[in-house]
Amino acid sequence: MRRAKRVAIDYIGVAAGSALVALALDWFLVPNKIAAGGVSGFATVLHYVFGWPVGVVMLAVNAPLFVLSIRYVGLRFGVKTIFGTVVTSVLVDVLAPFLSPLTRDPVLAAIYGGVLAGIGIGVTFRYGGSTGGTDMAARLLHRFTGISVGRSLLIFDGFVILLAGIVFNPELALYAFLSVFVTSKAIDVIQEGSSYAKGAFIISEKAGEIGDRILRELDRGVTALKGKGLYTQSDREVLFVIVSRQEIHALSKLVHSVDPRAFMVITDVSDVLGEGFKMYEAGMQG
Protein backbone atom coordinates (compact mmCIF):
# COMPACT_ATOMS: atom_id res chain seq x y z
CA MET A 1 0.00 0.00 0.00
CA ARG A 2 2.81 2.39 0.89
CA ARG A 3 4.56 1.72 -2.42
CA ALA A 4 1.34 2.29 -4.36
CA LYS A 5 0.87 5.59 -2.55
CA ARG A 6 4.46 6.59 -3.32
CA VAL A 7 3.99 5.80 -7.02
CA ALA A 8 0.69 7.69 -7.12
CA ILE A 9 2.30 10.77 -5.54
CA ASP A 10 5.14 10.61 -8.09
CA TYR A 11 2.75 10.57 -11.02
CA ILE A 12 0.66 13.39 -9.55
CA GLY A 13 3.87 15.41 -9.12
CA VAL A 14 4.97 14.74 -12.70
CA ALA A 15 1.48 15.66 -13.96
CA ALA A 16 1.51 18.91 -11.96
CA GLY A 17 4.94 19.87 -13.29
CA SER A 18 3.88 19.03 -16.84
CA ALA A 19 0.78 21.20 -16.44
CA LEU A 20 2.95 24.16 -15.39
CA VAL A 21 5.10 23.72 -18.50
CA ALA A 22 1.97 23.63 -20.67
CA LEU A 23 0.72 26.85 -19.03
CA ALA A 24 4.08 28.53 -19.63
CA LEU A 25 3.83 27.69 -23.32
CA ASP A 26 0.18 28.75 -23.73
CA TRP A 27 0.29 31.88 -21.55
CA PHE A 28 3.67 33.29 -22.47
CA LEU A 29 6.01 31.58 -24.92
CA VAL A 30 3.99 30.36 -27.92
CA PRO A 31 1.77 33.47 -28.31
CA ASN A 32 4.86 35.68 -28.30
CA LYS A 33 6.87 33.51 -30.73
CA ILE A 34 9.53 32.75 -28.13
CA ALA A 35 11.09 29.44 -29.16
CA ALA A 36 13.18 28.85 -26.04
CA GLY A 37 15.09 25.82 -27.27
CA GLY A 38 14.09 22.20 -26.96
CA VAL A 39 11.30 20.31 -28.64
CA SER A 40 8.72 22.88 -27.51
CA GLY A 41 10.73 25.66 -29.17
CA PHE A 42 11.02 23.66 -32.37
CA ALA A 43 7.26 22.98 -32.23
CA THR A 44 6.63 26.71 -31.78
CA VAL A 45 8.56 27.52 -34.96
CA LEU A 46 6.68 24.87 -36.96
CA HIS A 47 3.38 26.09 -35.52
CA TYR A 48 3.90 29.52 -37.04
CA VAL A 49 5.34 28.23 -40.32
CA PHE A 50 2.80 25.49 -41.06
CA GLY A 51 0.00 26.09 -38.56
CA TRP A 52 0.53 22.71 -36.87
CA PRO A 53 -0.61 22.34 -33.23
CA VAL A 54 2.30 22.68 -30.83
CA GLY A 55 1.38 19.65 -28.73
CA VAL A 56 0.98 17.38 -31.74
CA VAL A 57 4.40 18.40 -33.06
CA MET A 58 5.96 17.82 -29.63
CA LEU A 59 4.55 14.29 -29.55
CA ALA A 60 5.58 13.64 -33.15
CA VAL A 61 9.17 14.69 -32.44
CA ASN A 62 9.43 12.95 -29.07
CA ALA A 63 8.03 9.61 -30.29
CA PRO A 64 11.01 8.65 -32.50
CA LEU A 65 13.39 9.98 -29.84
CA PHE A 66 11.82 7.58 -27.35
CA VAL A 67 12.17 4.67 -29.76
CA LEU A 68 15.79 5.47 -30.62
CA SER A 69 16.66 6.05 -26.97
CA ILE A 70 15.27 2.65 -26.00
CA ARG A 71 17.16 1.04 -28.87
CA TYR A 72 20.57 2.65 -28.36
CA VAL A 73 20.66 4.14 -24.87
CA GLY A 74 18.26 1.98 -22.88
CA LEU A 75 15.16 2.78 -20.89
CA ARG A 76 16.96 5.29 -18.65
CA PHE A 77 14.30 7.96 -18.82
CA GLY A 78 11.60 5.62 -17.48
CA VAL A 79 7.87 5.42 -17.85
CA LYS A 80 7.33 8.64 -15.89
CA THR A 81 9.17 10.59 -18.59
CA ILE A 82 6.85 9.17 -21.25
CA PHE A 83 3.93 10.08 -19.00
CA GLY A 84 5.20 13.62 -18.47
CA THR A 85 5.83 14.13 -22.17
CA VAL A 86 2.35 12.96 -23.15
CA VAL A 87 0.63 15.04 -20.44
CA THR A 88 2.53 18.18 -21.45
CA SER A 89 1.84 17.72 -25.15
CA VAL A 90 -1.86 17.00 -24.64
CA LEU A 91 -2.42 19.87 -22.21
CA VAL A 92 -0.71 22.40 -24.49
CA ASP A 93 -3.27 21.76 -27.23
CA VAL A 94 -6.26 21.16 -24.95
CA LEU A 95 -5.77 24.34 -22.92
CA ALA A 96 -4.72 26.65 -25.77
CA PRO A 97 -8.29 27.51 -26.97
CA PHE A 98 -9.33 28.47 -23.42
CA LEU A 99 -6.28 30.53 -22.42
CA SER A 100 -5.44 34.05 -23.50
CA PRO A 101 -1.85 35.35 -23.42
CA LEU A 102 -1.15 37.12 -20.13
CA THR A 103 1.16 39.60 -21.84
CA ARG A 104 2.26 40.71 -25.26
CA ASP A 105 5.49 42.18 -23.98
CA PRO A 106 8.23 39.79 -25.18
CA VAL A 107 10.52 40.61 -22.25
CA LEU A 108 7.85 39.80 -19.69
CA ALA A 109 6.86 36.72 -21.67
CA ALA A 110 10.45 35.46 -21.80
CA ILE A 111 10.99 36.00 -18.08
CA TYR A 112 7.68 34.75 -16.70
CA GLY A 113 7.41 31.97 -19.27
CA GLY A 114 10.95 30.88 -18.43
CA VAL A 115 10.27 30.93 -14.68
CA LEU A 116 7.02 28.97 -14.98
CA ALA A 117 8.53 26.44 -17.37
CA GLY A 118 11.58 26.05 -15.13
CA ILE A 119 9.42 25.44 -12.08
CA GLY A 120 7.39 22.86 -13.99
CA ILE A 121 10.45 21.03 -15.32
CA GLY A 122 12.07 21.15 -11.88
CA VAL A 123 8.98 19.63 -10.27
CA THR A 124 8.90 16.78 -12.79
CA PHE A 125 12.59 16.13 -12.08
CA ARG A 126 11.94 16.05 -8.33
CA TYR A 127 9.34 13.32 -8.84
CA GLY A 128 11.52 11.20 -11.11
CA GLY A 129 10.17 12.22 -14.52
CA SER A 130 10.72 14.85 -17.18
CA THR A 131 8.88 16.43 -20.08
CA GLY A 132 11.01 14.70 -22.72
CA GLY A 133 12.70 16.86 -25.28
CA THR A 134 16.24 17.40 -26.40
CA ASP A 135 17.84 15.64 -23.44
CA MET A 136 17.06 12.37 -25.23
CA ALA A 137 18.47 13.71 -28.49
CA ALA A 138 21.56 14.85 -26.59
CA ARG A 139 22.11 11.36 -25.18
CA LEU A 140 21.78 9.89 -28.67
CA LEU A 141 24.31 12.37 -30.09
CA HIS A 142 26.66 11.49 -27.25
CA ARG A 143 26.19 7.80 -28.00
CA PHE A 144 27.23 8.16 -31.66
CA THR A 145 29.72 11.03 -31.58
CA GLY A 146 31.16 11.08 -28.06
CA ILE A 147 30.19 14.73 -27.61
CA SER A 148 29.24 15.34 -23.96
CA VAL A 149 25.55 15.46 -23.10
CA GLY A 150 25.83 19.05 -21.84
CA ARG A 151 27.48 20.22 -25.05
CA SER A 152 24.94 18.26 -27.10
CA LEU A 153 22.12 20.06 -25.31
CA LEU A 154 23.72 23.40 -26.17
CA ILE A 155 23.97 22.32 -29.81
CA PHE A 156 20.31 21.36 -30.07
CA ASP A 157 18.97 24.35 -28.14
CA GLY A 158 21.26 26.66 -30.11
CA PHE A 159 19.97 25.21 -33.38
CA VAL A 160 16.35 25.76 -32.35
CA ILE A 161 16.99 29.36 -31.28
CA LEU A 162 18.96 30.05 -34.47
CA LEU A 163 16.06 28.64 -36.48
CA ALA A 164 13.70 30.94 -34.59
CA GLY A 165 15.95 33.89 -35.35
CA ILE A 166 15.81 33.06 -39.07
CA VAL A 167 12.06 32.35 -39.22
CA PHE A 168 10.95 35.17 -36.91
CA ASN A 169 13.64 37.77 -36.31
CA PRO A 170 16.96 38.07 -34.42
CA GLU A 171 15.35 40.03 -31.60
CA LEU A 172 12.99 37.16 -30.78
CA ALA A 173 15.99 34.82 -30.76
CA LEU A 174 17.57 37.05 -28.09
CA TYR A 175 14.38 36.81 -26.03
CA ALA A 176 14.53 33.05 -26.44
CA PHE A 177 18.09 33.00 -25.05
CA LEU A 178 16.85 35.04 -22.08
CA SER A 179 14.04 32.57 -21.49
CA VAL A 180 16.41 29.58 -21.63
CA PHE A 181 18.64 31.25 -19.03
CA VAL A 182 15.72 32.01 -16.71
CA THR A 183 14.38 28.48 -17.11
CA SER A 184 17.72 26.93 -16.16
CA LYS A 185 17.93 29.10 -13.03
CA ALA A 186 14.37 28.22 -12.01
CA ILE A 187 15.14 24.51 -12.45
CA ASP A 188 18.21 24.90 -10.22
CA VAL A 189 16.15 26.54 -7.48
CA ILE A 190 13.56 23.77 -7.54
CA GLN A 191 16.18 21.03 -7.71
CA GLU A 192 18.69 22.42 -5.21
CA GLY A 193 16.63 24.80 -3.11
CA SER A 194 16.99 28.53 -2.78
CA SER A 195 20.00 29.99 -1.02
CA TYR A 196 18.24 30.51 2.31
CA ALA A 197 21.21 29.44 4.46
CA LYS A 198 24.84 30.43 4.81
CA GLY A 199 27.88 28.32 5.59
CA ALA A 200 30.84 29.86 7.43
CA PHE A 201 34.42 28.64 7.82
CA ILE A 202 36.14 30.36 10.74
CA ILE A 203 39.89 30.26 11.41
CA SER A 204 40.99 31.73 14.70
CA GLU A 205 43.42 31.17 17.55
CA LYS A 206 40.37 31.44 19.80
CA ALA A 207 38.34 28.77 18.00
CA GLY A 208 37.24 27.11 21.24
CA GLU A 209 35.74 30.29 22.70
CA ILE A 210 34.06 31.20 19.41
CA GLY A 211 32.57 27.71 19.12
CA ASP A 212 31.23 27.81 22.66
CA ARG A 213 29.54 31.16 22.10
CA ILE A 214 27.97 30.02 18.81
CA LEU A 215 26.53 27.00 20.64
CA ARG A 216 25.19 29.10 23.51
CA GLU A 217 24.12 32.34 21.84
CA LEU A 218 23.06 31.25 18.35
CA ASP A 219 22.00 27.73 19.30
CA ARG A 220 23.71 26.33 16.19
CA GLY A 221 25.88 23.28 15.94
CA VAL A 222 29.57 23.79 15.19
CA THR A 223 32.03 21.33 13.69
CA ALA A 224 35.76 21.67 14.39
CA LEU A 225 37.89 20.56 11.46
CA LYS A 226 41.61 19.87 11.70
CA GLY A 227 43.62 22.29 9.57
CA LYS A 228 47.21 23.28 9.02
CA GLY A 229 48.62 26.62 7.92
CA LEU A 230 51.08 25.90 5.14
CA TYR A 231 52.93 29.19 5.65
CA THR A 232 53.36 28.85 9.43
CA GLN A 233 53.27 25.02 9.43
CA SER A 234 51.13 25.26 12.57
CA ASP A 235 48.10 23.08 13.34
CA ARG A 236 44.83 24.85 14.02
CA GLU A 237 41.10 24.23 14.20
CA VAL A 238 38.76 25.39 11.45
CA LEU A 239 35.18 25.90 12.62
CA PHE A 240 32.33 25.12 10.25
CA VAL A 241 28.81 26.35 11.00
CA ILE A 242 25.54 26.70 9.10
CA VAL A 243 23.23 29.60 9.93
CA SER A 244 20.19 31.23 8.37
CA ARG A 245 20.61 34.39 6.32
CA GLN A 246 19.06 36.37 9.18
CA GLU A 247 21.76 35.13 11.57
CA ILE A 248 24.81 35.91 9.46
CA HIS A 249 25.22 39.43 10.89
CA ALA A 250 24.99 38.12 14.45
CA LEU A 251 27.59 35.46 13.64
CA SER A 252 30.01 38.00 12.15
CA LYS A 253 29.58 40.30 15.13
CA LEU A 254 30.12 37.42 17.56
CA VAL A 255 33.31 36.24 15.85
CA HIS A 256 34.73 39.77 15.65
CA SER A 257 33.98 40.43 19.33
CA VAL A 258 36.01 37.37 20.35
CA ASP A 259 38.83 37.71 17.83
CA PRO A 260 39.01 40.78 15.58
CA ARG A 261 41.80 39.06 13.63
CA ALA A 262 39.74 35.95 12.86
CA PHE A 263 39.56 34.82 9.23
CA MET A 264 36.02 33.95 8.11
CA VAL A 265 34.70 32.72 4.76
CA ILE A 266 30.94 32.91 4.19
CA THR A 267 29.32 31.01 1.36
CA ASP A 268 25.81 30.30 0.07
CA VAL A 269 24.27 26.94 0.95
CA SER A 270 21.54 25.86 -1.43
CA ASP A 271 19.89 23.17 0.69
CA VAL A 272 20.26 22.08 4.30
CA LEU A 273 18.69 18.93 5.69
CA GLY A 274 18.75 18.27 9.41
CA GLU A 275 17.83 19.59 12.83
CA GLY A 276 17.17 23.30 12.86
CA PHE A 277 16.63 23.43 9.10
CA LYS A 278 14.54 21.48 6.58
CA MET A 279 13.97 17.84 7.41
CA TYR A 280 14.46 15.23 4.68
CA GLU A 281 11.27 14.22 2.91
CA ALA A 282 11.33 10.90 1.08
CA GLY A 283 8.49 12.07 -1.07
CA MET A 284 10.61 14.76 -2.70
CA GLN A 285 13.51 12.69 -3.94
CA GLY A 286 14.14 12.58 -7.69
Sine and cosine of phi, psi and omega as CSV:
sin_phi,cos_phi,sin_psi,cos_psi,sin_omega,cos_omega
0.00,0.00,-0.68,0.73,0.00,-1.00
-0.89,0.45,-0.64,0.76,0.01,-1.00
-0.91,0.41,-0.65,0.76,0.02,-1.00
-0.89,0.46,-0.63,0.77,0.03,-1.00
-0.91,0.42,-0.67,0.74,0.01,-1.00
-0.88,0.47,-0.68,0.73,0.02,-1.00
-0.91,0.43,-0.68,0.74,0.00,-1.00
-0.88,0.47,-0.68,0.73,0.02,-1.00
-0.89,0.46,-0.65,0.76,0.02,-1.00
-0.86,0.51,-0.72,0.70,-0.04,-1.00
-0.94,0.35,-0.58,0.82,0.07,-1.00
-0.90,0.44,-0.66,0.75,0.03,-1.00
-0.89,0.46,-0.71,0.71,0.03,-1.00
-0.89,0.46,-0.66,0.75,0.01,-1.00
-0.90,0.43,-0.65,0.76,0.01,-1.00
-0.90,0.43,-0.70,0.71,0.04,-1.00
-0.89,0.46,-0.66,0.75,0.03,-1.00
-0.89,0.46,-0.62,0.78,0.02,-1.00
-0.90,0.44,-0.62,0.78,0.03,-1.00
-0.90,0.43,-0.64,0.77,0.04,-1.00
-0.89,0.45,-0.68,0.74,0.02,-1.00
-0.88,0.47,-0.65,0.76,0.03,-1.00
-0.91,0.42,-0.63,0.77,0.04,-1.00
-0.87,0.50,-0.65,0.76,0.00,-1.00
-0.93,0.36,-0.71,0.70,-0.09,-1.00
-0.97,0.24,-0.57,0.82,-0.05,-1.00
-0.99,0.12,-0.56,0.83,-0.19,-0.98
-0.82,-0.57,-0.83,0.56,-0.25,-0.97
-0.98,0.22,-0.82,0.57,-0.07,-1.00
-0.89,0.46,-0.73,0.68,-0.02,-1.00
-0.88,0.47,-0.42,0.91,-0.03,-1.00
-0.98,-0.21,0.20,0.98,0.06,-1.00
0.85,0.52,0.62,0.79,0.03,-1.00
-0.98,-0.18,0.98,-0.21,-0.03,-1.00
-1.00,-0.06,0.99,0.12,-0.15,-0.99
-0.99,0.13,0.85,0.52,0.07,-1.00
0.94,0.35,0.02,-1.00,0.09,-1.00
0.93,0.36,-0.06,-1.00,0.01,-1.00
-0.91,0.41,-0.61,0.80,0.00,-1.00
-0.91,0.42,-0.61,0.79,0.05,-1.00
-0.91,0.40,-0.67,0.74,0.05,-1.00
-0.89,0.46,-0.66,0.75,0.02,-1.00
-0.91,0.42,-0.56,0.83,0.03,-1.00
-0.90,0.44,-0.68,0.74,0.03,-1.00
-0.88,0.47,-0.75,0.67,-0.01,-1.00
-0.91,0.42,-0.51,0.86,0.04,-1.00
-0.87,0.49,-0.67,0.74,-0.04,-1.00
-0.99,0.13,-0.38,0.92,0.02,-1.00
-0.99,0.13,-0.71,0.71,-0.10,-0.99
-0.91,-0.41,-0.15,0.99,-0.02,-1.00
0.99,0.16,0.22,0.97,-0.01,-1.00
-0.96,0.26,0.59,-0.80,0.05,-1.00
-0.88,0.47,0.67,-0.74,-0.07,-1.00
-0.88,0.47,-0.71,0.70,-0.03,-1.00
-0.90,0.45,-0.65,0.76,0.02,-1.00
-0.89,0.45,-0.68,0.73,0.02,-1.00
-0.90,0.43,-0.66,0.75,0.02,-1.00
-0.86,0.50,-0.70,0.72,0.04,-1.00
-0.91,0.42,-0.66,0.75,-0.04,-1.00
-0.91,0.42,-0.58,0.82,0.01,-1.00
-0.98,0.21,-0.65,0.76,-0.05,-1.00
-0.94,0.34,-0.53,0.85,-0.07,-1.00
-0.84,0.54,-0.80,0.60,0.03,-1.00
-0.91,0.41,-0.49,0.87,0.06,-1.00
-0.90,0.43,-0.63,0.77,0.07,-1.00
-0.88,0.48,-0.74,0.67,-0.04,-1.00
-0.88,0.48,-0.74,0.67,-0.01,-1.00
-0.91,0.41,-0.60,0.80,0.01,-1.00
-0.91,0.42,-0.67,0.74,0.05,-1.00
-0.89,0.46,-0.63,0.78,-0.07,-1.00
-0.95,0.32,-0.68,0.73,-0.16,-0.99
-0.94,-0.34,-0.40,0.92,-0.05,-1.00
-0.94,-0.35,-0.47,0.88,-0.06,-1.00
0.98,-0.21,0.18,-0.98,-0.08,-1.00
-0.99,0.11,0.83,0.56,-0.05,-1.00
-0.96,0.26,-0.55,0.84,-0.10,-1.00
-0.96,0.29,-0.43,0.90,0.08,-1.00
0.99,0.17,0.19,-0.98,-0.05,-1.00
-0.93,0.38,-0.53,0.85,-0.03,-1.00
-0.91,0.40,-0.46,0.89,0.08,-1.00
-0.94,0.33,-0.66,0.75,0.08,-1.00
-0.87,0.49,-0.69,0.72,0.02,-1.00
-0.87,0.50,-0.74,0.67,-0.01,-1.00
-0.89,0.46,-0.64,0.77,0.01,-1.00
-0.90,0.44,-0.71,0.71,-0.02,-1.00
-0.91,0.41,-0.70,0.71,-0.01,-1.00
-0.88,0.47,-0.71,0.71,0.02,-1.00
-0.87,0.50,-0.75,0.66,-0.05,-1.00
-0.89,0.46,-0.68,0.74,-0.01,-1.00
-0.92,0.38,-0.71,0.70,-0.04,-1.00
-0.91,0.42,-0.57,0.82,0.02,-1.00
-0.84,0.54,-0.71,0.70,-0.03,-1.00
-0.98,0.18,-0.56,0.83,-0.02,-1.00
-0.94,0.34,-0.65,0.76,-0.07,-1.00
-0.99,0.14,-0.43,0.90,-0.11,-0.99
-0.78,0.62,-0.70,0.72,-0.03,-1.00
-0.92,0.39,-0.34,0.94,-0.09,-1.00
-0.98,-0.20,-0.10,1.00,-0.06,-1.00
-0.91,-0.41,0.72,-0.70,0.09,-1.00
-0.98,-0.21,0.55,-0.84,0.04,-1.00
-0.83,0.55,0.69,-0.72,0.00,-1.00
-0.98,0.17,-0.29,0.96,0.05,-1.00
-0.38,-0.92,0.45,-0.89,0.11,-0.99
-0.93,-0.36,0.08,1.00,0.07,-1.00
-0.99,0.14,0.89,-0.46,-0.08,-1.00
-0.90,0.44,-0.50,0.86,0.02,-1.00
-0.92,0.38,-0.75,0.66,0.04,-1.00
-0.89,0.46,-0.64,0.77,0.00,-1.00
-0.90,0.44,-0.68,0.74,0.01,-1.00
-0.90,0.44,-0.67,0.74,-0.04,-1.00
-0.95,0.32,-0.82,0.57,-0.06,-1.00
-0.94,0.34,-0.58,0.81,0.08,-1.00
-0.91,0.42,-0.66,0.75,0.03,-1.00
-0.90,0.43,-0.68,0.74,0.02,-1.00
-0.89,0.45,-0.74,0.67,-0.04,-1.00
-0.90,0.43,-0.67,0.74,0.04,-1.00
-0.90,0.43,-0.66,0.75,0.02,-1.00
-0.89,0.45,-0.67,0.74,0.06,-1.00
-0.88,0.48,-0.70,0.71,0.00,-1.00
-0.88,0.47,-0.73,0.68,0.01,-1.00
-0.90,0.44,-0.66,0.75,0.02,-1.00
-0.88,0.48,-0.64,0.77,0.03,-1.00
-0.90,0.44,-0.69,0.73,0.02,-1.00
-0.89,0.45,-0.61,0.80,0.07,-1.00
-0.89,0.46,-0.67,0.74,-0.05,-1.00
-0.89,0.45,-0.46,0.89,0.00,-1.00
-0.98,-0.21,0.32,0.95,0.16,-0.99
0.99,0.11,0.26,0.97,0.01,-1.00
-0.83,-0.56,-0.30,-0.95,0.13,-0.99
-0.25,-0.97,0.02,-1.00,0.02,-1.00
-0.96,-0.27,0.38,0.92,0.03,-1.00
0.96,0.28,-0.51,-0.86,0.11,-0.99
0.99,-0.16,-0.43,-0.90,-0.17,-0.98
-0.96,0.28,-0.16,0.99,0.06,-1.00
-0.90,0.45,-0.54,0.84,0.07,-1.00
-0.94,0.34,-0.68,0.73,0.04,-1.00
-0.89,0.46,-0.60,0.80,0.01,-1.00
-0.90,0.43,-0.65,0.76,0.03,-1.00
-0.91,0.41,-0.60,0.80,0.03,-1.00
-0.92,0.40,-0.68,0.73,0.02,-1.00
-0.89,0.46,-0.64,0.77,0.05,-1.00
-0.89,0.45,-0.63,0.78,-0.02,-1.00
-0.89,0.46,-0.61,0.79,-0.10,-0.99
-0.99,-0.13,-0.40,0.92,-0.08,-1.00
-0.89,-0.45,-0.32,0.95,-0.04,-1.00
1.00,0.09,-0.06,1.00,0.05,-1.00
-0.91,0.41,0.68,-0.74,-0.05,-1.00
-0.86,0.50,0.44,-0.90,-0.01,-1.00
-0.88,0.48,-0.67,0.74,0.01,-1.00
-0.87,0.49,-0.69,0.72,0.02,-1.00
-0.93,0.37,-0.58,0.82,0.04,-1.00
-0.89,0.45,-0.65,0.76,0.04,-1.00
-0.88,0.47,-0.66,0.75,0.04,-1.00
-0.88,0.47,-0.62,0.78,0.00,-1.00
-0.89,0.45,-0.76,0.66,-0.04,-1.00
-0.92,0.38,-0.71,0.70,0.01,-1.00
-0.91,0.42,-0.63,0.78,0.04,-1.00
-0.89,0.46,-0.64,0.77,0.03,-1.00
-0.88,0.47,-0.70,0.71,-0.02,-1.00
-0.90,0.44,-0.68,0.73,-0.01,-1.00
-0.93,0.37,-0.62,0.79,0.07,-1.00
-0.89,0.46,-0.67,0.74,0.05,-1.00
-0.87,0.49,-0.66,0.75,0.03,-1.00
-0.90,0.44,-0.63,0.77,0.03,-1.00
-0.89,0.45,-0.56,0.83,0.01,-1.00
-0.97,0.25,-0.71,0.70,-0.06,-1.00
-0.96,0.29,-0.69,0.72,-0.01,-1.00
-1.00,-0.07,-1.00,-0.05,0.11,-0.99
-0.28,-0.96,0.33,-0.95,-0.05,-1.00
-0.86,0.51,-0.52,0.85,-0.02,-1.00
-0.90,0.44,-0.66,0.75,0.04,-1.00
-0.92,0.39,-0.50,0.87,0.08,-1.00
-0.91,0.41,-0.61,0.79,0.05,-1.00
-0.91,0.42,-0.65,0.76,0.07,-1.00
-0.89,0.46,-0.60,0.80,0.03,-1.00
-0.90,0.44,-0.67,0.74,0.07,-1.00
-0.86,0.51,-0.68,0.74,0.03,-1.00
-0.87,0.50,-0.69,0.72,-0.01,-1.00
-0.91,0.42,-0.64,0.77,0.04,-1.00
-0.88,0.47,-0.66,0.75,0.01,-1.00
-0.89,0.45,-0.73,0.69,-0.01,-1.00
-0.90,0.44,-0.66,0.75,0.02,-1.00
-0.87,0.50,-0.71,0.71,-0.02,-1.00
-0.89,0.46,-0.62,0.78,0.03,-1.00
-0.92,0.38,-0.65,0.76,0.02,-1.00
-0.91,0.42,-0.63,0.78,0.05,-1.00
-0.88,0.48,-0.68,0.73,0.00,-1.00
-0.87,0.49,-0.66,0.75,-0.01,-1.00
-0.90,0.44,-0.69,0.73,0.00,-1.00
-0.93,0.38,-0.64,0.77,-0.04,-1.00
-0.96,0.29,-0.69,0.72,-0.15,-0.99
-0.96,-0.26,-0.25,0.97,-0.06,-1.00
1.00,-0.02,0.44,-0.90,0.04,-1.00
-0.97,0.23,0.34,-0.94,-0.05,-1.00
-0.98,0.17,0.96,0.29,-0.05,-1.00
-1.00,-0.08,-0.06,1.00,-0.01,-1.00
-0.78,-0.62,0.31,-0.95,0.01,-1.00
-0.80,-0.60,0.62,-0.78,0.10,-1.00
-0.95,-0.32,0.64,-0.77,-0.03,-1.00
-0.77,-0.63,0.75,-0.66,0.16,-0.99
-0.97,-0.25,0.81,-0.59,-0.09,-1.00
-0.84,-0.54,0.82,-0.57,0.04,-1.00
-0.90,-0.44,0.87,-0.49,-0.05,-1.00
-0.40,-0.92,0.48,-0.88,0.11,-0.99
-0.96,0.29,-0.20,0.98,0.03,-1.00
-0.92,-0.40,0.64,0.77,-0.07,-1.00
-0.85,0.52,-0.64,0.77,-0.02,-1.00
-0.87,0.49,-0.72,0.69,-0.01,-1.00
-0.92,0.40,-0.66,0.75,0.03,-1.00
-0.88,0.47,-0.70,0.71,0.01,-1.00
-0.87,0.49,-0.68,0.73,0.01,-1.00
-0.88,0.47,-0.67,0.74,-0.02,-1.00
-0.94,0.34,-0.57,0.82,0.06,-1.00
-0.90,0.45,-0.68,0.73,0.01,-1.00
-0.88,0.47,-0.68,0.73,-0.09,-1.00
-0.99,0.17,-0.71,0.71,-0.16,-0.99
-1.00,-0.01,-0.56,0.83,0.01,-1.00
-0.98,-0.19,-0.22,0.97,0.00,-1.00
0.83,0.55,0.67,0.74,0.06,-1.00
-0.88,-0.48,0.58,-0.82,0.05,-1.00
-0.95,0.31,0.52,-0.85,0.00,-1.00
-0.76,-0.65,0.69,-0.72,0.05,-1.00
-0.93,-0.38,0.77,-0.63,0.04,-1.00
-0.99,-0.12,0.87,-0.49,0.01,-1.00
-0.97,-0.22,0.58,-0.82,0.04,-1.00
-0.99,0.16,0.82,-0.57,0.01,-1.00
-0.75,-0.66,0.20,-0.98,0.00,-1.00
-0.58,-0.81,0.81,-0.59,0.06,-1.00
-0.97,0.24,0.89,-0.46,-0.07,-1.00
-0.94,0.34,-0.47,0.88,0.01,-1.00
-0.97,0.25,-0.72,0.70,-0.03,-1.00
-1.00,0.01,-0.27,0.96,-0.06,-1.00
0.87,0.49,0.44,0.90,0.00,-1.00
-0.96,-0.26,0.62,-0.78,0.05,-1.00
-0.98,0.20,0.59,-0.80,0.03,-1.00
-0.42,-0.91,0.33,-0.95,0.04,-1.00
-1.00,-0.01,0.64,-0.77,0.10,-1.00
-0.92,-0.40,0.87,-0.49,0.00,-1.00
-1.00,0.07,0.66,-0.75,0.07,-1.00
-0.82,-0.58,0.80,-0.60,-0.03,-1.00
-0.61,-0.79,0.57,-0.82,0.09,-1.00
-0.93,-0.36,0.77,-0.64,0.04,-1.00
-0.72,-0.69,0.26,-0.96,0.10,-1.00
-0.97,0.25,0.26,-0.96,0.02,-1.00
-0.87,0.49,-0.55,0.84,-0.02,-1.00
-0.93,0.35,-0.37,0.93,-0.08,-1.00
-1.00,-0.09,-0.09,1.00,-0.13,-0.99
-0.91,0.40,-0.58,0.81,0.03,-1.00
-0.91,0.40,-0.68,0.74,0.01,-1.00
-0.89,0.45,-0.62,0.78,0.03,-1.00
-0.90,0.43,-0.72,0.69,-0.01,-1.00
-0.88,0.47,-0.68,0.73,0.00,-1.00
-0.90,0.43,-0.66,0.75,0.01,-1.00
-0.88,0.47,-0.75,0.66,-0.03,-1.00
-0.88,0.48,-0.70,0.72,-0.03,-1.00
-0.91,0.42,-0.57,0.82,-0.02,-1.00
-0.93,0.37,-0.50,0.86,0.02,-1.00
-0.99,0.12,-0.70,0.71,-0.06,-1.00
-0.57,-0.82,0.99,-0.12,-0.01,-1.00
-0.87,0.48,-0.33,0.94,-0.01,-1.00
-1.00,-0.08,0.11,0.99,-0.03,-1.00
-0.90,0.44,0.56,-0.83,0.04,-1.00
-0.97,-0.23,0.83,-0.56,-0.07,-1.00
-0.73,-0.68,0.75,-0.66,0.06,-1.00
-0.91,-0.40,0.81,-0.58,-0.01,-1.00
-0.91,-0.41,0.76,-0.66,-0.05,-1.00
-0.70,-0.71,0.42,-0.91,0.06,-1.00
-0.94,0.33,0.58,-0.82,0.09,-1.00
-0.83,-0.56,0.87,-0.50,-0.14,-0.99
-0.98,0.22,-0.52,0.85,-0.03,-1.00
-0.45,-0.89,0.72,-0.69,0.00,-1.00
-0.78,-0.63,0.84,-0.55,0.02,-1.00
-0.91,-0.41,0.80,-0.60,0.03,-1.00
0.59,-0.81,0.01,-1.00,-0.07,-1.00
-0.86,0.52,0.74,-0.68,0.00,-1.00
1.00,-0.02,-0.22,0.98,0.02,-1.00
-0.77,-0.64,-0.54,-0.84,-0.03,-1.00
-0.99,0.16,0.75,-0.66,0.03,-1.00
-0.99,0.11,0.52,-0.85,-0.03,-1.00
-0.91,0.41,0.71,-0.70,0.06,-1.00
-0.87,-0.49,0.88,-0.47,-0.03,-1.00
-0.89,0.46,-0.44,0.90,-0.04,-1.00
-0.95,0.30,-0.18,0.98,-0.07,-1.00
-0.95,-0.31,0.17,0.99,0.01,-1.00
-0.98,0.21,0.50,-0.87,-0.08,-1.00
-0.98,0.19,0.00,0.00,0.00,0.00
